[in-house]
Amino acid sequence: MGNNYYRINKRDVDFVLNEQLKVEQLCELEKYKDFSRDDFDMIVSEAIKFAQEVLGPLNQDSDREAARYEKGGDVKVPTEFHKAYKLACENGWIAMSNSPEWGGQGLPGVIAMASAEIFFGACTSFMLYFGGPGVAHMVENFGPDKLRNLYCERLYKGEWGGTMCLTEPQAGSAVGDIRTSAKKDGDTYLITGTKCFITAGNHDLTKNIIHGVLARVEGAPPGTKGISQFIVPKYWVNDDGTEGKSNNVTCAGIEHKMGIKGSATCTLNFGEDGPCRGYLLGDEENKGMRQMFQMMNEARISTGLQGIALAAAAFENAVQYSQERIQGVDVKAMRDPNAPRVPIIKHSDVRRMLLLQKSYAEGMRAFAFRLAMYDDLAHGHPDEEKRNFYQGFVDLMTPIIKAYCSDMAFDMTSMAMQCYGGYGYCQEYPVEQYCRDARIAMIFEGTNFIQAADLIGRKLNIGGGALMQSYMANFDEAIGAIKGKPKVADLAEKLDAAKNILLETTMKIAGFAMEGDLDYVMSIATRYLHMFGEIVIGRELVEQAALASEKMEKLAPDSIDYAFYSGKVHAARFFVNNILPGVEMKAKIIENKDRSCIEIPENAFSV
């Protein structure tokens, strides 16, 4: 087994869950009445133990060994993944928040989110084989009883794997251009086509792999309106649940990637070597996009979490290295050749980099956990109006957690590498792998521009702006309460001012769209999403600082808890004063309406 570099700040995880979000309130809901805060604490502690003892030692080894493609289409995962996967299944880590009726654990999504952050941080490649529950949840919600009975329990328990098959070589992110076809054949369909970049598309961890495949039935309308969803097993599943013959889903190769090397990213051919059969999901053809978006949105949130987990793991390692690495002297003694050498954490620029990472890692963690808890409330709260609010929050925030958090996570893993200096670029230390593994999250599940376009082109317009209005009302309530707390009132005021700038910019962009200048709107969509992301993370940090400042009043200044809470206040202050001013800067850039990227001749890029 290789080196285990995984570290997690359990004190911060506990703070977010229990002090900031007060997750025990979920136990008051009928859906979670059989759980307690003690249960939640125990599960998180066990998740950390599993990550540190089982997954952490796999991370570097699996990166070096990588997934392997063999003649005939077989794919071998890194050797030690087999034992870890078996333990994950036995311990119930595969489908933590899914329905107990079909083999899930039935836990709140926020506890599953906390555990998943821990697992992703310990070994991202391993976690990418956990696709089964996404397929099972889609089948549970849309499939007939026959498919539920055949597939759900085995997928939730991890006995079978699962994938989402959208991308095709010629179509890329343009899902409406897919060519995979489906032809009716009795009660099944014959599937023909090629999918690429399929995570865990083939491997030897499970006996069977169940693919959710988007395809076009003969005669279907063009574009996304003519797409259907099919459940296509690697090995056919007989009506009695037994596994049958090969279903002619063949792997043509796996990608050789910058990171996540232990994860098999496959090209799959359907029906190339003989008939490949699949079941239509649902009662009607051409409804595939709505069904797939359930799984896609779950995956987008998970992808954002993947980035957050790696940023947090990289930060924890950078802190430890900075405390241990002796280099240079205190700047005040720089002219004294005999001055004692100090740990690099004494240098102000290293402290700046660490505090930047801390503010992002902890702010993004809180955001992810809040989103998961609101999703729990959206499906479990007895009040319909509140369920609608919580669901609206999740819908609006999904592109932000996916795109903003994955963008910032890559930056933060790179920043962690900078703290190490030259050693950070070397494989003996873990941060270069964190950086490589984090990069894919900006591309996975729809590139980050697609998320920005979804936010600016669709989410802001739902219900005439109802999602935005609802979010801002909740924001104003949360920040308004903090304005009355003297020690952090200035942070709340600055955050509120930045929020107002975001709202003004939102209206200006709506005006650009009304004028028909859609090219310009799309050109600034990512910048707008980043503005929104800074507001969202700022809200989490300022709220944490308000809680922490009150706790500090009752603590001795030399206590560990005082130091922890002090870190919260300083992280919020740093973010508000160093990152949040970027909201105003981005607003001015958007208002300038520079069209140079639109107007430059194409050949000017290449001549």
C-alpha positions in Angstrom: 0.0 0.0 0.0 1.2 3.5 -0.8 1.6 6.6 1.2 -1.6 8.0 2.8 -1.7 11.7 2.7 -5.4 12.2 3.2 -6.3 14.7 5.9 -9.7 16.2 6.8 -10.6 18.9 9.3 -13.3 17.0 11.2 -13.8 20.0 13.5 -14.9 22.0 10.5 -17.2 19.3 9.2 -18.8 19.1 12.6 -19.1 22.9 12.8 -21.0 23.2 9.5 -23.3 20.2 10.2 -24.1 20.9 13.8 -23.5 24.5 14.5 -24.2 26.3 11.3 -26.8 24.1 9.6 -28.1 22.2 12.8 -28.8 19.1 10.8 -30.5 17.4 13.8 -33.6 19.4 12.8 -34.0 16.8 9.9 -34.8 14.2 12.5 -38.1 16.0 13.1 -39.3 15.1 9.6 -41.2 11.9 9.1 -38.7 10.8 6.5 -35.8 10.8 9.0 -37.5 10.3 12.3 -35.5 7.1 13.0 -32.2 8.9 13.0 -30.5 11.1 15.6 -27.6 13.5 15.8 -25.6 10.8 17.4 -26.2 8.6 14.4 -25.1 11.4 12.1 -21.9 12.0 14.1 -21.1 8.3 14.2 -21.6 7.9 10.4 -19.3 10.9 9.6 -16.7 9.5 12.0 -16.8 6.1 10.4 -16.6 7.7 6.9 -13.4 9.4 8.0 -12.0 6.1 9.4 -12.8 4.3 6.1 -11.2 7.1 4.1 -8.1 7.2 6.1 -7.6 3.5 6.6 -8.9 2.1 3.2 -9.1 4.8 0.6 -6.3 7.2 1.4 -3.5 4.5 0.8 -5.0 3.7 -2.6 -4.8 7.2 -4.0 -1.1 7.4 -5.2 -0.9 3.7 -6.0 -4.0 3.8 -8.3 -2.6 6.9 -10.0 0.6 5.1 -10.8 -1.0 1.8 -11.7 -4.0 3.3 -13.5 -7.0 1.5 -15.2 -5.8 -0.9 -17.9 -7.4 -1.8 -21.3 -6.8 -5.3 -22.4 -7.2 -7.1 -25.7 -10.8 -8.1 -26.3 -12.2 -5.0 -24.6 -11.7 -6.0 -20.9 -10.8 -3.2 -18.5 -8.9 -3.9 -15.3 -9.2 -1.4 -12.4 -6.2 -0.8 -10.0 -5.7 -4.0 -8.0 -6.5 -2.7 -4.5 -9.8 -1.2 -5.7 -11.4 -4.7 -5.5 -11.0 -5.0 -1.7 -12.0 -1.4 -1.1 -15.1 -1.8 -3.2 -16.1 -4.9 -1.4 -15.7 -3.1 1.9 -17.7 -0.1 0.6 -20.6 -2.4 -0.3 -20.5 -4.2 2.9 -20.5 -1.0 4.9 -23.3 0.6 3.0 -21.3 3.5 1.6 -22.6 3.1 -2.0 -26.2 4.4 -1.7 -26.3 6.2 1.6 -29.3 8.5 0.9 -31.3 6.3 -1.4 -34.5 4.5 -0.6 -34.3 1.7 1.9 -37.2 0.0 0.0 -34.7 -0.8 -2.8 -31.5 -1.3 -0.9 -30.4 2.2 0.0 -29.6 3.4 3.6 -32.2 6.2 3.6 -30.0 8.7 5.2 -30.3 12.5 4.7 -28.5 13.7 1.6 -26.5 16.1 3.7 -24.9 13.3 5.6 -24.2 11.4 2.4 -22.7 14.7 1.0 -20.4 15.0 4.0 -19.3 11.4 3.7 -18.8 11.7 -0.1 -16.6 14.8 0.4 -14.4 12.7 2.6 -14.3 9.8 0.2 -13.6 12.0 -2.9 -10.8 13.7 -1.0 -9.2 10.4 -0.1 -9.4 8.8 -3.6 -11.3 10.5 -6.3 -10.8 7.8 -8.9 -12.3 5.1 -6.7 -15.4 7.2 -6.1 -16.0 7.4 -9.8 -17.1 3.8 -9.9 -20.1 4.6 -7.7 -22.4 5.4 -10.6 -25.0 2.7 -9.9 -27.2 4.7 -7.5 -27.7 7.4 -10.1 -29.0 4.9 -12.7 -31.1 3.2 -10.0 -32.7 6.4 -8.8 -33.7 7.2 -12.4 -35.2 3.8 -12.8 -36.9 4.1 -9.4 -38.6 7.4 -10.4 -39.4 6.7 -14.1 -39.2 3.0 -14.8 -42.0 0.4 -14.7 -42.1 -2.0 -11.8 -40.4 -4.7 -13.9 -37.3 -2.5 -14.3 -37.4 -1.5 -10.6 -37.5 -5.1 -9.5 -34.7 -6.1 -11.9 -32.2 -3.4 -11.3 -32.7 -1.0 -8.4 -31.7 -3.2 -5.4 -28.6 -4.6 -7.1 -27.5 -1.1 -8.2 -28.1 0.5 -4.8 -26.2 -2.3 -3.1 -23.2 -2.0 -5.5 -23.6 -5.5 -6.8 -23.8 -3.9 -10.3 -22.3 -0.8 -11.6 -24.0 1.9 -13.6 -23.2 4.7 -16.1 -24.7 7.7 -17.9 -24.1 7.5 -21.7 -24.7 10.8 -23.4 -21.6 11.9 -25.2 -20.8 10.9 -28.7 -17.6 11.6 -30.7 -19.2 13.9 -33.3 -21.6 15.6 -30.8 -19.6 16.4 -27.7 -21.7 18.5 -25.4 -24.4 19.0 -28.1 -26.6 16.2 -26.9 -29.3 17.0 -29.5 -26.8 15.9 -32.3 -26.5 12.3 -31.0 -26.8 9.5 -33.6 -27.2 6.4 -31.4 -30.4 4.8 -32.7 -33.1 2.6 -31.2 -35.4 0.3 -33.2 -38.5 -1.2 -31.6 -38.2 -5.0 -31.3 -41.0 -6.5 -29.3 -41.0 -5.2 -25.8 -37.3 -4.0 -26.1 -35.4 -1.9 -28.6 -32.3 -2.6 -30.6 -29.6 -0.1 -29.7 -26.9 0.9 -32.2 -24.2 3.6 -31.8 -21.0 4.8 -30.1 -20.6 6.7 -26.8 -17.4 8.2 -25.6 -15.9 9.6 -22.4 -18.1 7.2 -20.4 -16.9 7.1 -16.7 -16.7 3.5 -15.5 -18.1 2.3 -18.8 -16.3 -1.0 -18.5 -14.4 -2.6 -15.5 -14.0 -5.7 -13.5 -15.3 -4.4 -10.1 -18.9 -5.7 -10.7 -20.5 -8.6 -12.5 -22.7 -6.4 -14.6 -22.9 -2.7 -15.6 -26.2 -1.1 -16.3 -26.0 1.8 -18.8 -28.5 4.6 -19.1 -28.3 5.4 -22.8 -29.7 8.3 -24.7 -30.7 7.3 -28.2 -33.0 8.4 -31.0 -35.9 6.1 -32.1 -36.5 5.8 -35.8 -38.7 8.8 -36.9 -38.1 10.8 -33.8 -38.1 14.7 -34.1 -34.7 16.3 -34.5 -32.8 17.8 -31.6 -33.3 17.1 -27.9 -37.0 16.7 -28.3 -36.4 13.4 -30.2 -34.3 11.7 -27.6 -35.3 8.7 -25.5 -33.7 7.0 -22.5 -32.9 3.3 -22.5 -31.7 0.9 -19.8 -29.0 -1.2 -21.5 -27.2 -3.9 -19.4 -23.7 -5.1 -20.3 -25.0 -8.7 -19.7 -28.7 -9.2 -20.4 -30.8 -9.6 -17.3 -33.5 -12.3 -17.6 -37.0 -11.7 -16.3 -36.3 -13.9 -13.3 -33.3 -11.7 -12.4 -30.6 -14.1 -13.5 -27.8 -12.8 -15.7 -27.8 -13.9 -19.3 -25.5 -13.6 -22.3 -23.4 -10.7 -23.4 -25.6 -7.9 -24.7 -23.0 -6.7 -27.2 -21.9 -3.6 -25.3 -18.2 -3.6 -26.2 -15.4 -1.3 -25.0 -13.2 0.0 -27.8 -10.6 1.6 -25.6 -10.0 3.8 -22.6 -8.6 7.4 -22.4 -5.1 8.2 -21.2 -5.7 11.2 -19.0 -4.1 14.0 -17.2 -5.6 12.8 -13.9 -8.1 10.4 -12.3 -6.0 7.7 -13.9 -7.5 4.9 -11.8 -10.9 5.7 -13.3 -11.7 4.0 -16.6 -13.0 6.5 -19.1 -14.3 4.4 -21.9 -15.5 4.4 -25.5 -18.4 2.0 -25.8 -19.9 0.5 -29.0 -23.5 -0.7 -28.8 -24.6 -3.4 -31.2 -21.4 -3.6 -33.2 -20.9 -7.3 -32.6 -24.5 -8.4 -32.6 -27.9 -7.3 -31.3 -27.8 -5.0 -28.3 -31.1 -4.7 -26.5 -32.4 -2.1 -24.1 -35.6 -1.2 -22.3 -37.3 2.2 -22.9 -37.4 4.1 -19.6 -40.9 5.3 -18.9 -44.1 5.0 -20.9 -43.4 7.2 -23.8 -40.6 7.7 -26.4 -38.9 11.1 -26.7 -38.9 11.9 -23.0 -35.3 11.0 -22.4 -33.9 14.4 -21.6 -36.2 15.0 -18.7 -35.3 11.7 -17.2 -31.6 12.1 -17.8 -31.5 15.5 -16.3 -32.4 14.0 -12.9 -29.2 11.9 -13.0 -27.3 14.7 -14.7 -28.1 17.2 -12.0 -27.2 14.8 -9.2 -23.9 14.2 -11.1 -23.3 18.0 -11.5 -23.6 18.5 -7.7 -21.4 15.5 -7.1 -18.8 16.9 -9.6 -18.7 20.2 -7.7 -18.2 18.3 -4.5 -15.4 16.4 -6.1 -13.6 19.7 -6.7 -14.4 20.9 -3.1 -13.0 17.7 -1.6 -9.7 17.9 -3.5 -9.3 21.6 -2.6 -9.8 20.8 1.0 -7.4 17.9 1.0 -4.8 19.9 -0.8 -5.2 22.7 1.7 -4.8 20.5 4.7 -1.6 19.1 3.3 -0.3 22.6 2.4 -0.9 23.7 6.0 1.0 20.8 7.5 3.9 21.3 5.0 4.1 25.0 5.7 4.3 24.3 9.4 7.1 21.8 9.0 9.2 23.2 6.1 12.0 25.4 7.5 13.2 28.0 5.0 14.3 31.6 5.3 14.2 34.0 8.2 11.6 36.3 9.6 11.3 39.3 7.2 12.1 41.7 10.1 15.5 39.9 10.5 16.3 39.6 6.8 19.6 41.6 7.1 20.9 39.3 9.9 22.8 36.3 8.4 22.7 34.6 11.8 18.9 34.9 12.3 17.1 31.7 13.0 15.5 30.0 10.1 11.7 29.7 10.4 8.8 27.5 9.1 7.5 29.0 5.9 4.1 29.5 7.6 5.8 32.5 9.2 6.1 34.2 5.8 3.2 36.6 5.0 2.8 35.5 1.4 2.5 31.8 2.4 -0.1 32.9 5.0 -2.0 34.8 2.3 -2.1 31.6 0.2 -3.2 29.5 3.1 -5.9 31.8 4.2 -7.2 32.1 0.6 -7.4 28.3 0.4 -9.0 28.1 3.9 -11.7 30.6 3.0 -12.6 28.8 -0.2 -12.3 25.2 1.1 -14.5 26.0 4.2 -16.9 28.3 2.4 -17.5 25.8 -0.5 -17.9 23.0 2.0 -20.6 24.9 3.8 -22.3 25.7 0.5 -22.3 22.1 -0.6 -23.7 20.9 2.7 -26.4 23.5 2.7 -27.5 22.6 -0.8 -27.7 18.9 0.2 -29.7 19.7 3.3 -32.1 22.0 1.4 -32.6 19.1 -1.0 -33.5 16.9 2.0 -36.0 19.6 3.0 -37.4 19.9 -0.5 -38.4 16.2 -0.4 -39.3 15.9 3.3 -40.7 19.1 4.6 -44.5 19.0 5.4 -45.1 22.6 4.1 -45.5 22.7 0.3 -44.5 26.4 0.1 -41.2 25.6 1.9 -40.6 22.5 -0.2 -40.9 24.7 -3.3 -38.5 27.3 -1.8 -35.9 24.6 -1.0 -36.3 23.0 -4.4 -35.9 26.4 -6.1 -32.7 26.9 -4.1 -31.3 23.6 -5.3 -32.2 24.3 -8.9 -30.7 27.7 -8.9 -27.5 26.7 -7.1 -26.8 23.5 -9.1 -24.9 25.3 -11.9 -23.0 27.4 -9.3 -21.8 24.4 -7.2 -20.8 22.6 -10.4 -19.0 25.4 -12.2 -17.8 27.9 -9.6 -16.7 25.4 -7.1 -14.8 23.3 -9.7 -13.2 26.4 -11.2 -12.1 27.6 -7.7 -11.1 24.1 -6.6 -8.6 23.8 -9.4 -7.2 27.2 -8.5 -6.9 26.2 -4.9 -5.1 22.9 -5.6 -2.7 24.9 -7.7 -2.2 27.3 -4.8 -1.5 24.5 -2.5 1.2 23.3 -4.9 2.7 26.8 -4.7 3.0 26.6 -1.0 5.3 23.6 -1.5 7.5 25.4 -4.0 9.4 23.0 -6.3 8.5 20.0 -4.1 4.8 20.5 -4.9 5.5 19.8 -8.5 7.0 16.4 -7.7 5.2 13.1 -7.3 6.7 12.4 -3.9 4.1 14.8 -2.5 0.3 14.6 -3.0 -0.7 18.0 -4.2 0.3 17.6 -7.9 -2.1 14.7 -8.1 -4.9 16.7 -6.4 -4.3 19.4 -9.0 -4.5 16.9 -11.9 -7.5 15.0 -10.5 -9.4 18.3 -9.9 -9.0 19.6 -13.5 -11.6 17.2 -15.0 -14.4 18.6 -12.8 -14.5 21.7 -14.9 -15.3 19.6 -17.9 -17.3 16.7 -16.5 -21.1 16.7 -16.7 -21.3 19.6 -19.1 -18.4 22.1 -19.4 -18.6 25.0 -17.0 -19.7 27.4 -19.8 -22.8 25.1 -20.2 -23.5 25.6 -16.5 -23.1 29.4 -16.9 -25.5 29.4 -19.9 -28.0 27.3 -17.9 -27.8 29.8 -15.1 -28.1 32.9 -17.2 -30.4 31.6 -19.9 -32.7 29.3 -18.0 -32.6 29.4 -14.2 -32.8 33.2 -14.0 -35.9 33.1 -16.2 -37.9 30.4 -14.5 -41.2 31.8 -13.2 -40.3 35.3 -14.3 -37.3 35.3 -12.1 -39.0 33.6 -9.1 -36.0 31.4 -8.2 -33.7 34.5 -7.9 -36.3 36.5 -6.0 -36.8 33.6 -3.5 -33.0 33.2 -3.1 -32.5 36.9 -2.5 -35.3 37.1 0.1 -33.6 34.2 2.0 -30.2 35.9 1.6 -31.5 39.2 2.9 -33.1 37.6 5.9 -29.8 35.7 6.8 -27.5 38.7 6.3 -30.0 41.2 7.8 -29.8 39.4 11.1 -25.9 39.6 11.0 -25.9 43.4 10.5 -26.9 43.8 14.1 -23.8 42.0 15.4 -21.2 44.7 16.0 -18.1 42.5 15.5 -19.1 41.3 12.0 -21.6 44.0 11.0 -19.1 45.5 8.5 -18.7 42.2 6.8 -22.5 41.9 6.4 -22.7 45.4 5.0 -20.1 44.8 2.4 -21.6 41.5 1.4 -25.0 43.1 1.1 -23.5 45.9 -1.1 -22.0 43.2 -3.4 -25.3 41.4 -3.6 -27.0 44.6 -4.7 -24.3 45.0 -7.5 -25.1 41.4 -8.6 -28.8 42.2 -8.8 -28.1 45.4 -10.8 -25.9 43.4 -13.2 -28.7 40.8 -13.5 -31.1 43.4 -14.7 -28.5 44.9 -17.2 -27.9 41.4 -18.6 -31.7 41.0 -19.0 -31.7 44.2 -21.0 -28.9 43.0 -23.3 -30.9 39.8 -23.9 -34.1 41.9 -24.7 -32.0 43.9 -27.2 -31.2 40.6 -28.9 -27.5 40.7 -28.2 -27.3 37.0 -27.2 -23.7 36.7 -28.4 -22.6 39.2 -25.8 -24.8 37.6 -23.1 -23.1 34.3 -23.7 -19.7 35.9 -23.7 -20.1 37.2 -20.2 -22.1 34.2 -18.8 -19.1 32.7 -17.0 -18.1 36.0 -15.5 -21.6 36.5 -14.2 -21.6 33.0 -12.7 -18.4 33.8 -10.9 -19.9 37.0 -9.5 -22.8 34.9 -8.2 -20.4 32.3 -6.8 -18.5 34.9 -4.8 -21.8 36.1 -3.2 -22.8 32.5 -2.4 -19.5 31.7 -0.7 -19.4 35.1 1.0 -22.7 34.4 2.6 -21.5 31.1 4.1 -18.3 32.7 5.5 -20.0 35.7 6.9 -22.7 33.6 8.6 -19.9 31.4 10.0 -18.0 34.4 11.3 -21.2 35.7 13.1 -21.6 32.4 14.8 -17.9 32.1 15.7 -17.6 35.7 17.1 -20.4 34.9 19.6 -18.7 31.6 20.6 -15.4 33.4 21.1 -16.8 35.7 23.8 -17.2 32.7 26.1 -13.8 31.1 25.6 -10.3 31.6 26.9 -8.1 33.2 24.2 -5.5 30.5 24.6 -8.0 27.6 24.0 -8.1 25.4 20.9 -11.8 26.3 20.3 -11.0 30.0 20.4 -8.3 29.5 17.8 -10.8 27.5 15.6 -13.5 30.2 15.8 -10.9 33.0 15.3 -10.0 31.2 12.1 -13.6 31.5 11.0 -13.7 35.2 11.6 -10.3 35.8 9.8 -11.3 33.7 6.8 -14.5 35.6 6.4 -12.8 39.0 6.8 -10.1 37.9 4.2 -12.7 36.8 1.7 -14.9 39.9 2.1 -11.9 42.3 1.8 -9.9 40.5 -0.8 -12.2 38.4 -3.0 -15.6 40.1 -2.8 -14.4 43.4 -4.4 -14.1 41.3 -7.5 -17.9 41.4 -7.8 -17.8 45.1 -8.5 -14.9 44.8 -10.9 -16.7 42.0 -12.9 -19.9 44.2 -12.9 -17.9 47.1 -14.5 -16.4 44.7 -17.1 -19.8 43.4 -18.0 -21.3 47.0 -18.2 -18.4 48.0 -20.5 -19.9 45.7 -23.1 -16.7 45.0 -24.8 -17.4 42.9 -27.9 -13.9 42.2 -29.1 -14.1 38.4 -28.7 -17.2 38.5 -30.9 -16.0 40.9 -33.5 -12.4 39.7 -34.0 -12.2 38.0 -37.5 -11.7 34.2 -37.1 -8.6 34.2 -39.2 -7.0 36.8 -36.9 -6.5 34.0 -34.4 -4.4 32.0 -36.8 -2.6 34.3 -39.2 
